[in-house]
């Protein structure tokens, strides 16, 4: 499942890059990326790439104590890890 609204755009290599990272390290549960907010006139309003700090490891406390912005359309979950902790139901296809 992915959440991608009609006004969101992924960079051409976004999914390929994130899948490569997740597949190269089995213990990654969630991965996210930078984002840009672009106005209808194509002007850049905000870029998360300007943030000086990258978050890795146990980030739960940082979500509440620091400016920690995750843009949900950039998030990719490792379904196997979520299932192993009981957070994602198994779907029969």
N, C-alpha and C positions, 0 to 999 in steps of 0.2 A: 504494500500500500504506500502511496506517496500523496502528499498534499501539495498541489501546485495550482494556485488560483489562475484564472484566465489572464490576469495582468502581471503574472510573474514570468520571468525568463531565466532559464538555466544557461550558464556558459556551456559551449559545445562539449567540453571535456569534463564537466563537473562530475557526472555520475561515474564515468570511467576512472577518474582520479580517485574518488572516494572509495569505490569498490576495490581498487588496487591496494589502497592502504588497509582497508578492513581485512582483505584476504591475506595480506602479508603478515598480519599480527592477530592471532586467534583470540586474544583477550580484549580487543577493543569492542565495547558495547555500543557506543554512540560516537558518531563523528559529525562535525558541522564545518561550515566554511564561512569565509568572509561574504559580505553582501554589499550591494550598492542600492540606494534608493534613487530612482531616476524619475524626474518629473515628466509630464506629458510632452513638454517641449524638448525632451532629451537632455535637459540640464541635470547634472549630478547634484542631488540634494544632500546626501550623506553616504559615506563609505566607512564600513567597519574596518577596512584594512588600515586605517589610520590609528587604530588602537595599538598601544605599545606592548600590551601583555597578551601572551597566548596562554590558554588554560589547558592543562593536561592532568591526567590522574584523577584523584578524588576531587571533584569540582562542586559537590553539593553545597558546602558552606559558602563558597564564593558566589554562588547564585544569589544568596541573601545578603551578603556583607559587602559586595563590591559591585561596580557597574559591569554587569555580565549580561550581554545581549546576544541571544541566539535567535537567528532568523529561521523560523520553522521550515520554510521550503528548502533550506540548505541541509537539514538534518537527515542522516541515514542511520538506521538502527540495525544492529546485528541480531537478526531474529533468533538464531541459535542461543545466544547468550540470554536474551530476554525470556525465551522459553525455559531455559535452565533455572532461572530464578522465579518462574511462575508468573511473569508479567505479560505474556503474550499467548493467547490460546492457539492450540494446534488446529489448523484448518485443513480438512480433507478436500483434495481436489480430484 
